[in-house]
Amino acid sequence: MGAVGKSPGYEKDHQKGFNDQQRRRHEKSKWSKWDKVVAATVLVTHLLAFCGLFCFSWKGFGVFLLIGIVTSLFGVNLSYHRHLTHKSFNLPKWLEYSFAYCGVHALQGDPLSWVSNHRFHHQFADTERDIHSPIVGFWHSHMGWMFDLSSIKEKCGKRNNVADLEKQVFYRWIRKTYIIHPLSLATLLYSLGGFPYICWGMGARVVCVYHATLLVNSAAHTWGTRVWNTGDLSRNNWWVAIMTFGEGWHNNHHAFNSSARHGLEWWQIDMTWYVVKFLEAVGLASDVKLPTQIQRQKMAIKSLSVN
């Protein structure tokens, strides 16, 4: 569930290790075709979100909230992150694929790419090979890494960390047809509510889910509290947790990455965990993983002072 960290002074020593020469390795030198597609998508969604300010409607705002919750909480958090990446619980296949399809419409990539990136992040957390660490710069950890996807292979190697998902026809099909699905949703929204629905249901919604998710990479590795000795810069950040339905309890997550529950204390609000707990109660989620007391004692920062 996580390895005991290197030392209490890890953050300061590790940051000093990234000198100017190492930082320059991460500077953008050439944009690939895919980098341009990502940049164009980000630009268009932000422009649509801005246009939404001039065509506000309560129905459009309702679409923004509904699809935003479905794609963020059920799609990215519950499916992409806690289920597919970390296997923190089991679901019947029909429900697994349904939740994963919700994640497709968050426009954060197909399940295979998203899970691969996140597994690389945990494997190389806050080292030179981490694909989005603030030790290279806050902007890089928040969004800059998205525009240099070709460097992931150089840093981490081939995407051979999602073999479990690649065996399944559904995820291979989603990867091949990925762009069709959000375009189909946009067409449906336009037919139902015209341009305002596009601005709010696609633009504003995608932008808000983008930045909420990306704050886990940037803000939750920069500001907050550390309870567990994870050997990286992950932190528990309450306001990121509120924005992301519980993902901001990030030091908890890095300490016990296979735990279905991120808000480990009663006062740490974790909406995604509440959904998992409900699914377990009605018999749809099984083998729900939580950290044991022994694991918590081993990972606690205070345990470092004990010889």
Contacts in CASP RR format, 6 or more apart in sequence:
PFRMAT RR
TARGET T0000
AUTHOR 0000-0000-0000
METHOD contacts of the structure
MODEL  1
MGAVGKSPGYEKDHQKGFNDQQRRRHEKSKWSKWDKVVAATVLVTHLLAF
CGLFCFSWKGFGVFLLIGIVTSLFGVNLSYHRHLTHKSFNLPKWLEYSFA
YCGVHALQGDPLSWVSNHRFHHQFADTERDIHSPIVGFWHSHMGWMFDLS
SIKEKCGKRNNVADLEKQVFYRWIRKTYIIHPLSLATLLYSLGGFPYICW
GMGARVVCVYHATLLVNSAAHTWGTRVWNTGDLSRNNWWVAIMTFGEGWH
NNHHAFNSSARHGLEWWQIDMTWYVVKFLEAVGLASDVKLPTQIQRQKMA
IKSLSVN
1 255 0 8 1.000
1 256 0 8 1.000
1 257 0 8 1.000
1 258 0 8 1.000
1 259 0 8 1.000
1 291 0 8 1.000
1 295 0 8 1.000
2 230 0 8 1.000
2 254 0 8 1.000
2 255 0 8 1.000
2 256 0 8 1.000
2 257 0 8 1.000
2 299 0 8 1.000
3 230 0 8 1.000
3 231 0 8 1.000
4 229 0 8 1.000
4 231 0 8 1.000
4 298 0 8 1.000
4 299 0 8 1.000
5 229 0 8 1.000
5 230 0 8 1.000
5 231 0 8 1.000
6 231 0 8 1.000
7 13 0 8 1.000
7 304 0 8 1.000
8 229 0 8 1.000
8 301 0 8 1.000
8 304 0 8 1.000
10 231 0 8 1.000
10 232 0 8 1.000
11 233 0 8 1.000
14 126 0 8 1.000
14 127 0 8 1.000
14 135 0 8 1.000
14 233 0 8 1.000
15 135 0 8 1.000
18 128 0 8 1.000
18 135 0 8 1.000
18 136 0 8 1.000
22 128 0 8 1.000
23 136 0 8 1.000
25 128 0 8 1.000
26 136 0 8 1.000
26 140 0 8 1.000
26 148 0 8 1.000
26 151 0 8 1.000
28 147 0 8 1.000
28 148 0 8 1.000
31 39 0 8 1.000
31 147 0 8 1.000
32 149 0 8 1.000
32 150 0 8 1.000
34 149 0 8 1.000
34 150 0 8 1.000
35 147 0 8 1.000
35 148 0 8 1.000
35 149 0 8 1.000
35 150 0 8 1.000
38 146 0 8 1.000
38 147 0 8 1.000
38 149 0 8 1.000
39 147 0 8 1.000
41 107 0 8 1.000
42 143 0 8 1.000
42 146 0 8 1.000
42 210 0 8 1.000
45 107 0 8 1.000
45 202 0 8 1.000
45 203 0 8 1.000
45 206 0 8 1.000
45 207 0 8 1.000
45 210 0 8 1.000
46 203 0 8 1.000
46 207 0 8 1.000
48 198 0 8 1.000
48 199 0 8 1.000
48 202 0 8 1.000
48 203 0 8 1.000
48 204 0 8 1.000
49 199 0 8 1.000
49 203 0 8 1.000
49 204 0 8 1.000
49 206 0 8 1.000
49 207 0 8 1.000
49 208 0 8 1.000
51 195 0 8 1.000
51 199 0 8 1.000
52 196 0 8 1.000
52 199 0 8 1.000
52 200 0 8 1.000
52 203 0 8 1.000
52 204 0 8 1.000
55 195 0 8 1.000
55 196 0 8 1.000
55 199 0 8 1.000
56 196 0 8 1.000
56 200 0 8 1.000
57 196 0 8 1.000
57 200 0 8 1.000
59 193 0 8 1.000
59 196 0 8 1.000
59 197 0 8 1.000
60 193 0 8 1.000
60 196 0 8 1.000
60 197 0 8 1.000
60 200 0 8 1.000
60 201 0 8 1.000
61 200 0 8 1.000
62 200 0 8 1.000
63 189 0 8 1.000
63 197 0 8 1.000
63 200 0 8 1.000
63 201 0 8 1.000
63 205 0 8 1.000
64 200 0 8 1.000
64 201 0 8 1.000
64 204 0 8 1.000
64 205 0 8 1.000
64 208 0 8 1.000
67 105 0 8 1.000
67 185 0 8 1.000
67 201 0 8 1.000
67 205 0 8 1.000
68 201 0 8 1.000
68 205 0 8 1.000
68 208 0 8 1.000
68 209 0 8 1.000
70 102 0 8 1.000
70 105 0 8 1.000
71 102 0 8 1.000
71 103 0 8 1.000
71 105 0 8 1.000
71 106 0 8 1.000
71 205 0 8 1.000
71 209 0 8 1.000
72 106 0 8 1.000
72 209 0 8 1.000
72 212 0 8 1.000
72 213 0 8 1.000
72 244 0 8 1.000
72 245 0 8 1.000
73 245 0 8 1.000
73 271 0 8 1.000
73 272 0 8 1.000
73 275 0 8 1.000
74 99 0 8 1.000
74 102 0 8 1.000
74 103 0 8 1.000
74 275 0 8 1.000
75 99 0 8 1.000
75 100 0 8 1.000
75 102 0 8 1.000
75 103 0 8 1.000
75 106 0 8 1.000
76 103 0 8 1.000
76 106 0 8 1.000
76 108 0 8 1.000
76 114 0 8 1.000
76 209 0 8 1.000
76 213 0 8 1.000
77 244 0 8 1.000
77 245 0 8 1.000
77 246 0 8 1.000
77 247 0 8 1.000
77 272 0 8 1.000
78 99 0 8 1.000
78 272 0 8 1.000
78 275 0 8 1.000
78 276 0 8 1.000
79 96 0 8 1.000
79 99 0 8 1.000
79 100 0 8 1.000
79 102 0 8 1.000
79 103 0 8 1.000
79 111 0 8 1.000
80 100 0 8 1.000
80 103 0 8 1.000
80 108 0 8 1.000
80 111 0 8 1.000
80 114 0 8 1.000
80 115 0 8 1.000
80 118 0 8 1.000
81 118 0 8 1.000
81 247 0 8 1.000
82 88 0 8 1.000
82 89 0 8 1.000
82 260 0 8 1.000
82 272 0 8 1.000
82 276 0 8 1.000
83 89 0 8 1.000
83 91 0 8 1.000
83 96 0 8 1.000
83 99 0 8 1.000
84 96 0 8 1.000
84 100 0 8 1.000
84 111 0 8 1.000
84 115 0 8 1.000
84 165 0 8 1.000
85 114 0 8 1.000
85 115 0 8 1.000
85 118 0 8 1.000
85 119 0 8 1.000
86 257 0 8 1.000
86 258 0 8 1.000
87 258 0 8 1.000
87 289 0 8 1.000
88 258 0 8 1.000
88 259 0 8 1.000
88 260 0 8 1.000
88 276 0 8 1.000
88 288 0 8 1.000
88 289 0 8 1.000
89 260 0 8 1.000
89 276 0 8 1.000
89 279 0 8 1.000
89 280 0 8 1.000
89 285 0 8 1.000
89 286 0 8 1.000
89 287 0 8 1.000
89 288 0 8 1.000
89 289 0 8 1.000
90 285 0 8 1.000
90 286 0 8 1.000
90 287 0 8 1.000
91 99 0 8 1.000
91 279 0 8 1.000
91 284 0 8 1.000
91 285 0 8 1.000
92 284 0 8 1.000
95 279 0 8 1.000
95 284 0 8 1.000
97 170 0 8 1.000
100 111 0 8 1.000
100 170 0 8 1.000
100 171 0 8 1.000
100 174 0 8 1.000
101 174 0 8 1.000
101 181 0 8 1.000
103 111 0 8 1.000
104 110 0 8 1.000
104 111 0 8 1.000
104 174 0 8 1.000
104 178 0 8 1.000
104 181 0 8 1.000
104 182 0 8 1.000
105 181 0 8 1.000
105 182 0 8 1.000
105 185 0 8 1.000
106 206 0 8 1.000
106 209 0 8 1.000
106 213 0 8 1.000
107 182 0 8 1.000
107 206 0 8 1.000
107 209 0 8 1.000
107 210 0 8 1.000
108 114 0 8 1.000
108 209 0 8 1.000
108 210 0 8 1.000
108 213 0 8 1.000
109 178 0 8 1.000
110 171 0 8 1.000
110 174 0 8 1.000
110 175 0 8 1.000
110 178 0 8 1.000
111 165 0 8 1.000
111 171 0 8 1.000
111 174 0 8 1.000
111 175 0 8 1.000
112 159 0 8 1.000
112 162 0 8 1.000
112 165 0 8 1.000
112 166 0 8 1.000
112 171 0 8 1.000
112 172 0 8 1.000
112 174 0 8 1.000
112 175 0 8 1.000
113 159 0 8 1.000
113 175 0 8 1.000
115 162 0 8 1.000
115 165 0 8 1.000
116 159 0 8 1.000
116 161 0 8 1.000
116 162 0 8 1.000
117 131 0 8 1.000
117 152 0 8 1.000
119 161 0 8 1.000
119 162 0 8 1.000
120 129 0 8 1.000
120 130 0 8 1.000
120 131 0 8 1.000
120 152 0 8 1.000
120 155 0 8 1.000
120 156 0 8 1.000
120 161 0 8 1.000
121 130 0 8 1.000
121 131 0 8 1.000
121 132 0 8 1.000
121 217 0 8 1.000
122 254 0 8 1.000
122 257 0 8 1.000
123 129 0 8 1.000
123 156 0 8 1.000
123 161 0 8 1.000
124 130 0 8 1.000
124 131 0 8 1.000
124 155 0 8 1.000
124 156 0 8 1.000
125 133 0 8 1.000
125 230 0 8 1.000
125 231 0 8 1.000
125 232 0 8 1.000
125 233 0 8 1.000
125 234 0 8 1.000
125 254 0 8 1.000
126 133 0 8 1.000
126 134 0 8 1.000
126 135 0 8 1.000
126 221 0 8 1.000
126 231 0 8 1.000
126 232 0 8 1.000
126 233 0 8 1.000
126 234 0 8 1.000
127 133 0 8 1.000
128 155 0 8 1.000
129 155 0 8 1.000
129 156 0 8 1.000
130 155 0 8 1.000
131 145 0 8 1.000
131 151 0 8 1.000
131 152 0 8 1.000
131 155 0 8 1.000
131 156 0 8 1.000
132 140 0 8 1.000
132 141 0 8 1.000
132 142 0 8 1.000
132 144 0 8 1.000
132 145 0 8 1.000
132 217 0 8 1.000
132 218 0 8 1.000
133 140 0 8 1.000
133 141 0 8 1.000
133 221 0 8 1.000
133 233 0 8 1.000
134 140 0 8 1.000
134 141 0 8 1.000
134 218 0 8 1.000
134 221 0 8 1.000
134 222 0 8 1.000
134 233 0 8 1.000
135 233 0 8 1.000
138 218 0 8 1.000
138 222 0 8 1.000
141 217 0 8 1.000
141 218 0 8 1.000
141 221 0 8 1.000
141 222 0 8 1.000
142 211 0 8 1.000
142 214 0 8 1.000
142 215 0 8 1.000
142 217 0 8 1.000
142 218 0 8 1.000
142 219 0 8 1.000
143 214 0 8 1.000
145 151 0 8 1.000
145 217 0 8 1.000
153 159 0 8 1.000
165 171 0 8 1.000
166 172 0 8 1.000
174 181 0 8 1.000
182 202 0 8 1.000
185 202 0 8 1.000
186 198 0 8 1.000
186 202 0 8 1.000
189 197 0 8 1.000
189 198 0 8 1.000
189 201 0 8 1.000
189 202 0 8 1.000
190 197 0 8 1.000
190 198 0 8 1.000
212 240 0 8 1.000
212 243 0 8 1.000
212 244 0 8 1.000
213 244 0 8 1.000
213 247 0 8 1.000
215 240 0 8 1.000
215 243 0 8 1.000
215 244 0 8 1.000
216 240 0 8 1.000
216 244 0 8 1.000
216 247 0 8 1.000
216 248 0 8 1.000
216 250 0 8 1.000
219 237 0 8 1.000
219 240 0 8 1.000
220 234 0 8 1.000
220 235 0 8 1.000
220 236 0 8 1.000
220 237 0 8 1.000
220 240 0 8 1.000
220 247 0 8 1.000
220 248 0 8 1.000
220 250 0 8 1.000
221 232 0 8 1.000
221 233 0 8 1.000
221 234 0 8 1.000
221 235 0 8 1.000
221 250 0 8 1.000
222 233 0 8 1.000
222 235 0 8 1.000
223 235 0 8 1.000
223 237 0 8 1.000
224 235 0 8 1.000
224 236 0 8 1.000
224 237 0 8 1.000
225 235 0 8 1.000
225 236 0 8 1.000
225 251 0 8 1.000
226 234 0 8 1.000
226 235 0 8 1.000
226 236 0 8 1.000
226 251 0 8 1.000
226 301 0 8 1.000
227 236 0 8 1.000
227 251 0 8 1.000
227 252 0 8 1.000
227 255 0 8 1.000
227 300 0 8 1.000
227 301 0 8 1.000
228 251 0 8 1.000
228 252 0 8 1.000
228 254 0 8 1.000
228 255 0 8 1.000
228 256 0 8 1.000
228 299 0 8 1.000
228 300 0 8 1.000
228 301 0 8 1.000
229 255 0 8 1.000
229 299 0 8 1.000
229 300 0 8 1.000
229 301 0 8 1.000
229 303 0 8 1.000
229 304 0 8 1.000
230 251 0 8 1.000
230 254 0 8 1.000
230 255 0 8 1.000
230 299 0 8 1.000
232 254 0 8 1.000
234 250 0 8 1.000
234 251 0 8 1.000
234 253 0 8 1.000
234 254 0 8 1.000
234 255 0 8 1.000
235 250 0 8 1.000
235 251 0 8 1.000
236 248 0 8 1.000
236 249 0 8 1.000
236 250 0 8 1.000
236 251 0 8 1.000
236 252 0 8 1.000
236 268 0 8 1.000
237 248 0 8 1.000
237 249 0 8 1.000
237 250 0 8 1.000
238 248 0 8 1.000
238 268 0 8 1.000
240 247 0 8 1.000
240 248 0 8 1.000
240 250 0 8 1.000
241 247 0 8 1.000
241 248 0 8 1.000
241 249 0 8 1.000
241 262 0 8 1.000
241 263 0 8 1.000
241 268 0 8 1.000
241 269 0 8 1.000
241 270 0 8 1.000
242 269 0 8 1.000
245 270 0 8 1.000
245 271 0 8 1.000
245 272 0 8 1.000
246 262 0 8 1.000
246 263 0 8 1.000
246 268 0 8 1.000
246 269 0 8 1.000
246 270 0 8 1.000
246 271 0 8 1.000
246 272 0 8 1.000
246 273 0 8 1.000
247 253 0 8 1.000
247 262 0 8 1.000
247 272 0 8 1.000
248 262 0 8 1.000
249 262 0 8 1.000
249 263 0 8 1.000
249 264 0 8 1.000
249 268 0 8 1.000
249 270 0 8 1.000
250 262 0 8 1.000
252 259 0 8 1.000
252 262 0 8 1.000
252 263 0 8 1.000
252 264 0 8 1.000
252 268 0 8 1.000
253 259 0 8 1.000
253 262 0 8 1.000
255 291 0 8 1.000
255 299 0 8 1.000
256 264 0 8 1.000
256 290 0 8 1.000
256 291 0 8 1.000
256 295 0 8 1.000
256 296 0 8 1.000
256 299 0 8 1.000
258 289 0 8 1.000
259 289 0 8 1.000
259 290 0 8 1.000
259 291 0 8 1.000
260 273 0 8 1.000
260 276 0 8 1.000
260 288 0 8 1.000
260 289 0 8 1.000
260 290 0 8 1.000
261 270 0 8 1.000
261 273 0 8 1.000
261 276 0 8 1.000
261 290 0 8 1.000
262 268 0 8 1.000
262 270 0 8 1.000
262 272 0 8 1.000
262 273 0 8 1.000
263 269 0 8 1.000
263 270 0 8 1.000
263 273 0 8 1.000
264 291 0 8 1.000
264 296 0 8 1.000
276 285 0 8 1.000
276 288 0 8 1.000
277 288 0 8 1.000
279 285 0 8 1.000
280 286 0 8 1.000
280 288 0 8 1.000
291 299 0 8 1.000
297 303 0 8 1.000
END
